[in-house]
Amino acid sequence: MYELVIIGGGPGGITAAIYAARKKMNFALIAKDLGGRTGLVPEIQNYPGFQTISGLELTDRFKHQLDELKVVPKFEEVLKVEKAKDGFVVKTDKNSYEAMTVLVASGARHGKLNVPGEEKLNNKGVTYCATCDAPLFADKDVAIVGSGGPGLNAALMLMRIAKKIYLVERGPELRGDKMLCEKIVCEPKVTILTNTRVKEILGEKFVSGIVVTKDGTPEEIPVQGIFIEISYTPNSEFVAHLVKLNKRYEIIIDDNCKTSVDGLYAVGDVTNVPQKQIVVAAGDGAKVIWAIFDYLHRQK
Amino acid sequence: MYELVIIGGGPGGITAAIYAARKKMNFALIAKDLGGRTGLVPEIQNYPGFQTISGLELTDRFKHQLDELKVVPKFEEVLKVEKAKDGFVVKTDKNSYEAMTVLVASGARHGKLNVPGEEKLNNKGVTYCATCDAPLFADKDVAIVGSGGPGLNAALMLMRIAKKIYLVERGPELRGDKMLCEKIVCEPKVTILTNTRVKEILGEKFVSGIVVTKDGTPEEIPVQGIFIEISYTPNSEFVAHLVKLNKRYEIIIDDNCKTSVDGLYAVGDVTNVPQKQIVVAAGDGAKVIWAIFDYLHRQK
């Protein structure tokens, strides 16, 4: 029986594994792959220690750190976590593991528009992370799709950077925080398009525009960038029967990264922590090992 | 008037500056120096992204990142932060700054024993960070000074690594959490020395032993390492009149890094967050910028 099973190979899970290894804990790291969404980011400029680094290179550096600590990840897919008498059973596509504690760091997957051009122009003007990519669009015209929290925050950020911003919302009015909405409505460089859907993203080598329909009428808008800020999906399915989730299916944690179930912890993009950032997941990945270490010593 | 003044140039303050700069906030970074305590660590092995890096080199990399973002730190010492009508006044040894919000990331200084040998053998067997340095003492004999939370946690960590451990406590019994104490008392490789004070650290190039007095009688104990885990001092003096501190003089924050005063935030070693770690301070340095950004937009 392991003291701890860590599920997920992104920055949160890897940092937790680094700290657990250094504390000589008896643990397993189970991941579909290493890096998670981080591995997909072409250029990371906000991880302290690197002016700029590709997601692949940062992932590679994480991997070397695990090698050095002799942590060998199990590359399996977790199907279900069940409560057992003295802890948990983690069932994967290949095996079954017993653990006194479980850390869920399985991340999230982006919400996609599923329109023509989206796949082809990904990272060529199509982006899913305003915090990462907004600075690349200085004095350019951009569209933001979605007006919930992430969309409004993208708009506030881009108001300081971009030349013109189209905020595209499917519904009849802006969602998200009223006070933020008011600020955005008052900003002359923002054009708000409600009841509007994106039908296609245009461009050959780089985004050149989008096709939207408002009340059924198609229109072409020239932009150099499109920020897709619609809901993403946390990878929480395998614990959904066990643990308290919010309405976005994020695992609810307290400031010790503890979930609603004793012995079950979570960090990173799968949780209700609003900042979906590499360094935030890493910081919490370190933090949580204290809580788990403490919990284990109280159990024994 | 600045939107934000960040006080402190360690990993928390620098990460906050990186995120604030990328959000084009109007802010100032005031620091005595860059790096803080991080700059003093000879070998960092638990910061994700680097198998091993010196504190100086990591600090240098942070500095380049600030340069790239055109953040020019003000190298001044903050003497006092005062509440003003629309925010705060930050008084330094050279200037006075107005700010709508203030982030305190001023770190802490180590508690020292102030005994002969401590200065000379610093980083040569004398260490103030078990999480950083415990792995260097595999199968060695070590002493831990102090039996509060940090001392007990150091003991739990070293029980898995070192050969023999002397836990030295000035008072008549172990302090800190009872359940942890019991675990440590039951471990055969730990010798507990209560009513005991360290008088001298011995060694030429590297620690070879310590001199302690128990009930007045001096005794020499051979060890290769000494972990000084007595209370450290948070650099919170300049806000102590303003904000709620705990009995260790740490600034009490909530899970948004907010202090007891609206508009005043804190991260890192100056706060009551128990994990005094580089990546934890950096993670919270990123996290807090969301809270501050949100606060500012609600004020305007």
Interface residues (C-beta under 8 A of the other chain):
Chain A: P11 I14 T15 I18 Y19 R22 K23 K24 Q45 N46 Y47 P48 G49 F50 Q51 L58 R61 F62 H64 Q65 E68 T131 A134 P135 N153 L156 M157 R160 I161 M179 L180 K183 D254 D255 V273 P274 Q275 Q277 V279 V280 A281 A282 G283 D284 G285 A286 K287 W290 F293 H297 R298 K300
Chain B: P11 I14 T15 I18 Y19 R22 K23 K24 Q45 N46 Y47 P48 G49 F50 Q51 L58 R61 F62 H64 Q65 E68 T131 A134 P135 N153 L156 M157 R160 I161 M179 L180 K183 D254 D255 V273 P274 Q275 Q277 V279 V280 A281 A282 G283 D284 G285 A286 K287 W290 F293 H297 R298 K300
